[in-house]
Amino acid sequence: PSTAPVPSPVVGLGGLCLGSDCSDAESEPDRDSMSCGLDSEGATPPPAGLLPSFPVQILPNLYLGSARDSANVESLAKLGIRYILNVTPNLPNLFEKNGDFHYKQIPISDHWSQNLSQFFPEAIAFIDEALSQNCGVLVHCLAGVSRSVTVTVAYLMQKRHLSLNDAYDLVKRKKSNISPNFNFMGQLLDFERSLRLEERRARERSSGGQESTASDPPSFFTTPTSDGVFELDPT
């Protein structure tokens, strides 16, 4: 008897969430093995001793992690982390009352409808403040794969003058399971365009307005896991 052909697997862009609705994506166990046990953002993270926790160092004093990392006070102290950027709407700032940590909370869910880019300026300023004080800063969401990654990439783009491709590649080489949802990637592309425009205007001011007004080429996003180039939005 004939059998139906088995469909070929769909290959994503380096683990990007390509669905139209990525709500609760960070709580799926296959998104981040370190997030098991965190069933919802309303829940308190389990005791840090239950499972190992390893925030990833992206730059000196800049760490990327999950809710569990934010609950491991011993690890935070060992790494010199005094600033914690919580990129979730509901996860608690566990040690806020004792005064040992500076917190900022960005109330964004991992959903295609959310505008995370509106918080880029204050998030970047918070990270910059920590680094200027020579303090460690942890950027975390629920699983450490989407929202916190998006903010970290935005920081690298603005403060380290990296392209989206280079910033994403840097983070992915440090933490291989990153997977910002597709909407957040689009916001990062828009952010890259705005940074280009600011840089061009600055060059025009410094050169007395003689800078070329030619438009930027289309933006492309490549991933370290693919030989191809994917054009997200050429306009």
C-alpha positions in Angstrom: 0.0 0.0 0.0 1.2 3.5 -0.8 2.1 5.8 2.1 1.8 9.5 2.2 5.1 11.4 1.8 6.7 12.6 5.0 6.9 16.4 4.8 10.3 18.0 5.0 11.1 19.7 8.3 10.9 23.5 8.3 14.3 25.1 9.1 14.0 28.2 11.2 16.5 31.1 11.3 18.9 30.1 14.0 16.1 29.2 16.4 14.0 32.3 15.8 10.3 32.0 16.8 8.6 32.3 13.4 5.0 31.9 14.5 2.5 34.7 14.6 1.8 34.1 18.3 4.8 33.5 20.5 3.0 34.0 23.8 4.3 31.8 26.5 7.0 30.7 24.1 9.7 31.1 26.7 8.0 28.7 29.1 8.1 25.8 26.6 10.6 23.3 27.9 12.3 22.9 24.5 13.0 26.6 24.3 15.3 26.6 27.2 16.2 23.5 29.3 17.2 25.8 32.1 13.6 27.1 32.4 12.0 23.8 33.4 9.8 24.3 36.5 8.9 27.9 35.6 5.4 27.3 34.4 4.2 30.9 34.3 5.5 34.4 34.9 3.2 34.7 37.9 5.1 32.0 39.7 8.0 32.6 42.1 11.2 31.0 40.7 12.1 27.8 42.5 15.0 27.8 45.0 18.3 28.2 43.1 19.7 25.1 44.6 17.3 22.8 42.8 19.0 23.1 39.4 22.3 24.6 38.4 22.1 28.2 37.1 24.6 29.8 34.8 24.1 33.4 33.6 26.1 33.9 30.5 28.7 36.7 30.3 28.3 38.7 27.1 30.7 41.4 27.9 32.7 42.2 31.1 30.1 42.8 33.8 27.2 42.2 31.3 25.3 38.9 31.9 22.3 37.4 30.2 20.1 34.9 32.0 16.8 33.5 33.1 14.4 34.0 36.0 16.3 31.3 37.9 19.5 33.2 37.5 17.9 36.2 39.0 16.9 34.1 42.1 20.4 32.8 42.8 21.7 35.3 45.3 25.0 33.4 45.8 25.8 33.5 42.1 24.8 37.1 41.8 27.2 38.0 44.6 30.0 35.9 43.2 29.7 37.6 39.8 29.5 41.1 41.3 26.0 41.6 39.9 24.3 44.6 41.6 21.9 45.7 38.8 19.1 43.5 37.5 17.0 44.3 34.5 13.8 42.2 34.6 12.2 42.0 31.2 8.9 40.5 32.3 5.6 42.0 33.4 5.0 39.7 36.4 8.1 38.0 37.7 9.0 39.5 41.1 12.2 41.4 41.9 13.1 39.0 44.7 15.8 41.0 46.5 14.5 44.6 46.0 13.6 45.2 49.6 17.0 44.4 51.0 18.6 47.3 49.1 21.5 45.3 47.8 20.4 45.4 44.2 19.2 48.0 41.8 16.2 46.8 39.7 14.4 48.0 36.6 11.4 46.2 35.3 10.3 46.2 31.6 6.7 45.0 31.6 6.7 43.2 28.3 5.3 39.7 27.4 6.9 37.4 24.8 4.2 38.0 22.3 4.1 39.3 18.7 1.9 42.2 19.6 4.3 43.7 22.2 6.4 46.8 21.5 9.7 46.1 23.3 11.6 48.7 21.3 9.9 51.6 23.1 11.8 50.5 26.2 15.2 50.3 24.5 16.4 53.8 25.7 15.7 53.2 29.4 17.0 49.6 29.3 20.2 50.6 27.6 20.7 53.5 30.0 20.2 51.1 32.9 22.8 48.7 31.6 25.2 51.7 30.9 24.8 53.0 34.4 25.7 49.6 35.9 28.8 49.3 33.6 29.9 52.8 34.3 29.9 51.9 38.1 32.0 48.8 37.3 29.1 46.7 38.6 27.7 43.5 37.1 24.3 43.7 35.5 22.0 40.8 34.8 19.5 41.1 31.9 16.8 38.4 32.3 13.3 37.4 31.3 11.6 34.1 32.0 13.9 31.6 30.1 16.6 34.0 28.8 16.0 33.3 25.2 13.8 36.1 23.7 13.1 39.3 25.5 16.3 39.6 27.4 18.2 38.7 24.3 16.5 41.4 22.3 17.4 44.0 24.9 21.0 42.8 25.0 21.4 42.9 21.2 19.9 46.4 21.2 22.5 47.5 23.8 25.4 46.0 21.7 24.1 47.8 18.6 23.9 51.2 20.1 26.8 51.2 22.6 29.2 49.0 20.8 28.2 50.2 17.3 27.6 46.7 16.0 25.3 45.8 13.2 22.2 43.6 14.0 24.0 40.7 12.4 27.2 41.1 14.4 25.4 41.8 17.7 23.1 38.8 17.3 26.1 36.6 16.3 28.1 37.7 19.3 25.3 36.8 21.7 24.5 33.5 20.0 28.2 32.4 20.2 28.0 33.0 24.0 24.5 31.4 24.4 23.5 29.1 21.6 19.8 28.7 22.5 18.7 32.3 22.0 15.5 32.7 20.1 13.9 36.2 20.0 10.4 36.1 18.5 10.0 37.3 15.0 8.3 40.6 15.9 11.2 41.5 18.2 13.7 40.8 15.4 11.7 43.2 13.2 11.9 45.9 15.9 15.7 45.4 16.0 15.8 45.9 12.3 13.9 49.2 12.7 16.3 50.1 15.6 19.3 49.5 13.3 17.8 51.8 10.7 17.2 54.5 13.2 20.8 54.2 14.4 22.1 54.4 10.8 20.0 57.6 10.3 21.4 59.2 13.5 24.9 58.3 12.5 24.4 59.8 9.0 22.9 63.0 10.4 25.9 63.3 12.8 28.3 62.9 9.8 26.3 65.5 7.9 26.6 68.0 10.7 30.3 67.4 11.1 30.9 67.8 7.4 28.8 70.9 7.0 25.9 69.1 5.2 28.0 67.6 2.5 27.3 64.0 3.3 25.5 62.0 0.6 21.8 61.7 1.0 21.6 58.2 -0.7 19.4 55.8 1.1 20.7 52.9 3.0 20.7 49.5 1.3 18.1 47.0 2.3 18.6 45.4 5.7 19.3 41.7 5.8 19.6 39.3 8.7 21.8 36.2 8.5 22.4 33.6 11.1 25.6 31.7 12.1 23.8 28.4 11.4 22.8 29.2 7.8 24.7 29.9 4.6 21.8 31.8 3.2 20.7 35.4 3.7 17.2 36.2 4.7 15.7 39.6 3.8 13.2 40.6 6.5 12.1 43.9 5.2 13.7 45.7 2.3 11.6 48.9 2.7 
